[in-house]
């Protein structure tokens, strides 16, 4: 989705958010509850995969399907390194 003006505008808008509360407000308006839950679930799956947890345990802990877990694993191993970058930054905040 690179080089898409509308997507770039969305990302720029997200970068303007300053607090978790602002994120809640913006994403509550922008997305459905299911979309937000799906994104947060994929991030949790990525976190658990990065800790070398097995698919069956991740599925039990998150409710994610094995297809979702596989897709996240593929991104972790062969993607744009977005999950890796954000997981490292989140570790810094812990």
Phi, psi and omega in degrees: 000017177290155179065033175246116185301317181295319178294317177301319179297318177300312181297321177296321178297316179298320179295342178280345180290139187245339182225165176298322179298318176298321177297314177305311183297313182294310183290329175297324177283323187280320190241161170281163177302318181296321178296317179295316179297321179296316179295317181292325177296317180296322177295318177297318177301315179300318179298315180291321176298321180293341176265011177064030175285151182276154185307315184297321178290320179296318179299317179295316184288327189249339186080004179287146176286161177295331177295317178295316179299317178297318180296317178294319178299319179298318177294320179298322185270330187223013184269202183274007178070019178293315178299313182302314180300311185288326177295321176296318180292323178293325177299323180298331182276345183282000000 
